[in-house]
Amino acid sequence: RLPPSGKPLITKRLAAWWALAAGVVVALVFVATDHMWRATGTLALTLLGAAVLRVVLPVEGAGGLVVRRTAIDVAMLVLLAVAVALIGFNLDLTSLR
């Protein structure tokens, strides 16, 4: 919901957004060490975790995860998690020697 002023809500803290950032960093470490399936799983689970946090936390607690309405934010995070998982786990990573 919009505040009474009609302007979009702007949170002062990133709050739970740091959980998403930490998961992305861990996934990038797996990519750098050539563990693509672990990176895919980590990133997909991080996005699903962010969706859960967006549902259960109040707006101030969710912080940077708040973009639109809760339903839209959660749907986008889940959709992105599914897309990352489907694409990442279907990659053919065998060497072409």
Order of alpha helices (4+ residues) and beta strands (2+ residues): alpha-alpha-alpha-alpha
